[in-house]
Amino acid sequence: MKAIGDTIVALITGRPPAAVATLRLSGPDAWPIASQVFRPWPEPVEPRRALFGQFVHGDDGIALPFAEGHSYTGEATVELSIHGSLRSVRDLLEACLRAGARHAEPGEFTLRAFLMGRIDLTQAEGVRATVEAATEAQLRAADHLRRGTLRVAIETARNELLRVLAAIEASVDFGEEVGPLDRESVRARVSMVLAGIERLLAQAPAERILRDGLRIALVGRPNAGKSSLFNALLRSDRAIVTAIPGTTRDTVEEWVDLAGVPCLLMDTAGLRPTDDPIESLGVERTRAAIATADARWYVFDGHLGWSAEDEAEWTRLPEPKVLIRNKADLEPNDARGLPMVAIRSEGLGALADWVRTTLGDVEAADGLGIQARHVPLLEAARDALVDLLATLDAPVPDDLIAVHTQRAIQALGEIVGIEVGPDLLDALFAEFCIGK
């Protein structure tokens, strides 16, 4: 971890060339360095008042100073906005470095905001999630995380356990004055906290899909229209479509946004017995895609109708799965499954509705932004509280109850960044982009 006392600088807007670019100076010498690279620099400085002037490398633009305690990082800061040519950005950056700044490392601005107490660790993760958001639902969940919705839930639970711990320790240290521990009261309070943690854990799988994407395998018999459906959902002729059965020999993957959820569609080889060694490899890969997918969409030919082979393949598919009747405009037809005409992109809305329904838990809660790092810590807190409740029923001293309470408090504290070590911080913020 770099020294917090340094003054750092980095480009915080997109990579040049661009219409406008902004560099951020942050640290104790941010204002003195800005005064060396920008004219006219006023004395005294009026924070949060934009200044128009000339930079030392010849470009003109705006300097916006922020006082300590009122900036993104919590440090004295100046944001320097210039024309976004590659040369102008490079020259201003080099001027700041010559004046005494150090180039910021990935995530260092947000790390400083955390270390200065401006945000907690979940909000820092929300910053990264906001930058990486590719869909509306991801952006909404990242916004909740960045604004502290998850932090409030965790801190509320942790503070309740701190009060429980205080009551336990009082009964141990001052039993004669305060009386014995009211175990039934402790049980009620701990049970309430445990229920809240279990709700978060129940939401975590859907949050993972919202964050990492829903892997969907398009499967079915040859020539049922899987590739046509794949292309229709992508709005692109990504997969080869012919009237010849067995055209798709390999698994083709592409990302698409369905109902605000990133979905990895996997177009697969048709399921049928074959002596063709290449097609056999394709079928093996289809089986692998079925096993690793989050969902399976089985496509059958509504013109040919439901076959015994379809029934056998559909039955063996694990949940969750969706039955799709393609070529629903042709006769004879079948009443089962979602009707679709993939070649004309008809009926696709039903699949977006299915995705939305599948992630109903996230949609209902609007996505708290639970990250992969949080899950084992929530599980550790849950397990500690389960042990605590079991201990309440046992004839053991009160200080043993305190041990389980402290375990839960520690796990919850690590989620929001209380008593975390430098190795975790370095690993976490290294995943950020430079400029954040």
N, C-alpha and C positions, 0 to 999 in steps of 0.2 A: 504494500500500500504506500502510495506516494505521500510526501509531507503535505499536511493540510495548510501549512503556512505559506506555500508557494502561491504565486499569482499565475493562473493558467489562461490559455487562449485556444480557441478552436472555432472553426466554421460551424454554425448551428443550422444553416439552411442547406438545401440540396447542392449537390456537386455542380460546379460551374462547367460550361457557361450557362448563365441564367440572367434574367432581367435584373434581379436584385440579389445580393448576398449579404448575410449578417454574420459577423464574428462577435464572440462573447469573451470579454476579459473578466475574470473573477478572482478575487483575492485581496489581500491587504494593500497591494500597490496598483490596483486596477485603475483608480483615478489618476495617480501620477503617471502611469504608463500612457493612459489615454491622452493626457496633456502633452505628451511628447510626440504623439502621432497624429493629433487632430488640432486644428486651429480654426477659430479662436476658442480657447478653453477658459471658461469664466472662473473667476474667484470672487465670492464663494460660489460653489456649485449648488444649483437648485435641483435636488433629486427628482426624477421622473418628468423632467422637462426636456423635450427633444431639442437638440442643438444642430443647426445646419452650418457646415463649414467645409474646410479643405483638409485632406489627408496629406501626409508628408510625401507620399508616392505620386501625388498629382491628381488623384481622383477627388471628387467632392461627394458629400453624403451627409448622413445623420449620426450623431452620437447621442445615446440615451443612457444617462447615469442612474444607478439605483444605489441607495444607501444600505449599509449593513443592516441586516434584519428585515429588509423589504425587497429582496431580490429572490430569484429562483433558488439560488444556492444558499441564501442567508448571509452571504458575504457582500462587501462592496463590489459592484458590478458595473460594467459599461458595455452596452451592445452597440456595435459599429456597423452601420448599414451603408453599403456602397454598390456601385454597378457590378453585376456578377460575372465579369469577364475573368477568365482563368488568370491572366496577368495581374489584374487589379487585386484579386483576392490573394494571390501569392505574395505580391509586394507588400500589402498591408499586414499579412500574417508575419512575414519576415521582419517588418519594422517593429511589430509588437515583441517579437522574440529578441531582437537586438536591444530593445528598451528594458528588458528584464523579465519578460513573461516566459513561461514554459508551456510547451504544447500539451494540451489536455489529453489524457488517455481515455479509452472507451468508457463511457458511463461516469466520468469523473465529476461532471457538474452535478449529476443526480446523487452520486455518492456523497458529495459535500452537503447537499441538501439534507440527506439522511443524517450525516454526522453532526450537522448544525441543529438538528431537531426540527427541521421544517416539515419533514415527512417521516413516516415509518417505513419499514421494509416492504410491506405489502403495497404501499403507495408508490414506492420506487419501482416495484415490479409492474405496477399499473402504467407507469410512464413507458416502460419498454413494450408492454402489451399494446398501448395506444399507437406507438410507432409502427408496430408489426401488424396491426389490425388490417385485414383484407376484406371483411364483410361488415355489414351493419350490426349484426348481433355481436361480433367480436369487439367492435368499437364500443358498443353499449356496455358490455361486460368490463372492458378495460377502463371505461370512464368511471364505473362504479368502484373499481379497485383503486383507481387513482384518487378519487374523491374520498376514500376512506371508509366505504361501506363495510368491507370485510374487517378492517381494523376495528371499527366500533363493535362489531359482533364478537371479535376475539377479546378485545379489552374488557367488554362487559362481562364475559364469562370469567376472564382471569381475575378481575376485581372482585367478583363474587367469591371466587375460591380464596383470594387473599383474606377476605373477611372471615371465611370459614376457618382458615389457618390461624387467624388471630384468636378466634374463639377456642380452638383446640389448644393453642399454646397458653392461653390464659388459664384453661382448666388444668394444664400440666404444672404451670409455674405458680399459679395463685389459686389453687383449688379450694383452699380454706376460705378465701375471701369471696370468690365468684361462684363457688359451688361446682358440682360435677358437670361434665359436658352433656348438653342436651342432644343426644344422638338422633332423636327423631327430627329435630329441627335441622341438623346437619344433613340427614338423609333427604329431606325435602329440598333443601337448597342445592345439594349436589345432583340430585335427580333432575332438577330443572336445567342445570348446566349441561349435564350429560345428554339430555334430550336435544338441546341446541347443537351440540357437537355432532350428534348422530344425524341431525338434519343436514348439516354441512357435508358430512361424509356421503350421505345418500345422494346429494346433488353433484358430488365430485365426478362420477363417470360421465354425466351429460356435459359438465363443464369441460372435461377433457376432450370430448368430441367437438364441442364448440371451439376450443382453443387449437387442437391439433388436426381437426378435420374428421369427417365421417367416411370411412372406407366402404365403398359399395361395389359389390361384385355383380355384374350383369351376366347371368347364366341362363342356360336353356339348351334346347336341341338345336342342331344346325339349321340355318336359314329361317329361324323364328323372327329375326329382326333386331337382334341385340345390337349389332353395329349401327343400324339405322337409328335406333333409340339413342345410342351413344352419341352419334353425330348431331341428332336433333337437340339433345340437352346441351351440347357444347356450341351449337349453332355454327358448326364447322364440319367440313368433310374430313375429319381426322382419321377415321377408320375406312378401309376399303369395303365397299358394299357391292356384291354381285348376286346374281340368282343361283350361283353354283354353291351347293352346300359345302361347308368346311373351308370357306375362304379365310376366316380368321384362324391362324395357326399359333399365335402367341398372345400374351396378355398385353393390351394397350392401356396405358393409364393417363388420365388428364384430370386436372382440378377444375371444378365448376362451383359457382355460388348458387345454392338452392335454398330459398327461404332465409337468406342471410347466414347460412351455414356453409363453410368450405367443405366440399365433398370430393373425394378422390374416386372417380368412376373407373372401374376396371372392366374393359370389354374383353371377354374371354372366348376361347375356342368352344365350339359346340360340343355338348355331351353326347357321345355315341360310341359304340364299339367300333374299332377301326384297326386294320392291319398296316396302315400307313405309319411308318416310324415317326415321321415329323408331326403328323396330326396327333399321334399318341402322346408325344411330348407336350403338345398343346393342351390335351385333355388333362394330363398330369398337373400342368400349371393352373388349369381351371380349378382342379380339386384343391390345390394349395391356396388359391385366391379365396375360395369358399371358406377354408379353414381360418384364414387370417382376417377376413373382412369383418367390419362391424355390422353389416347388413347384406342380405342377398336379395336381388330382384330377379325373379324367375320369369323369363319371357317365353310365351308359347304362341304358336301360330293359330290365331282364331279362325282363319280360313280352312285350315286342315282339321282343326278341332283338337280336343284333349285326347291324348293317347295314353296307353299303358306305360310307355316309356316316360312320358311327362309325369304321370302319377308316381312312378318309382323314384324319379329324381327329386320331385317336389317333396315327397315324404321324407327323404333322407336329409334334406336341407335343415340345418339348425336355425333356430330363431335368433334374431328377428328376420323375417323374410316377407316379401311382397310378391303377389302373383299378378302378372301383367298379360293381358290378352291383346296382343298386337294384331294388326290387320283387321280391326274390329269393323271396318266398313265393308268387308267382303262376306259373302254367304258361301256355304253354311257357316254359322258362328256358334259361340258358346256363351253362356251367361256368366261364367265364373271369371274372377279377376278384374283388375282395373282395365276398362276398354281404352285402347289407344290406336292411333294410326301414326306410327313413328315417322314414316316417310313424309308425312305432311305436318309433323309436329303437333298433332291433335291429341289432347288429353294429358299433356305433360304437367299441367297444374296439379293434378292429383298426386304426383310424386313429390312436388314441393310441399303440398299439404301433409303428406306422410312424414317428411323430414321434420316439419314444424311440430307435428304431434309427437314424434319420437323424442324431441328435445323439449317437451312440455315443461319439465321441471325447471329447466333454465329459463324458458320464456316466462313462466309464472313468477320466478324470483328475479327476473330480468338479469340474471347472471351476475354473481358476486365476483367473478374473476378468480376462482380458486385455482391455484397453480399446482403443478406436480410436486413442488417442494413442500407444499402445505399438507399434503395428504398423509405422509408418514407421521408428521408431527400431530395432526389431529387424531390419528389412530393411537399414538402414544398417550395423548391426553385422555382419550376414551378408555383405553385399557387401564390407566391409572385410576380413573374414577370408578370403573367396574370393581377393581380391587379394593378401592376405598369403601364402597357400599358393602362388599362382602366382609370387610374388616369390622364394620359397624355391628354386624351380627355375631361377631366372635368375642369371647371373653379375653380381650387383649388390652393393654394399656393405651391411653389416648395418644401417646407420642408415636405409636405405630400408624395411627390414622393420619398423623401429620406427614409421615414419609410419603404416602400415596398422594396426598394433597400437593406436596412440593413437586412431585414428579409431573403432575398435570400442569401446575403453574409454570414450570420450566419449559415444557413443550409448547404451551401457548405463547410464552414469552419469545421463544425462538421464531415463531411465525411473524411477529411484528417487529422483531429485531432487537429485543432486550437481551443483553449478555450474549451477543453473537461474536464469534472470533473473526480475526482478520482474514483467515483462509477462506471462510464462507463468503465474506464481502468481496474479496478479490475475484473469486470464481463467479459470483453472481453478477457483478458489474462488468466483468470482462465480456459478457454477452451483449452488452449495450453497444450501440454505434458511437463513433467519435462525434462529439457535439451534443451528446446527451449525458 
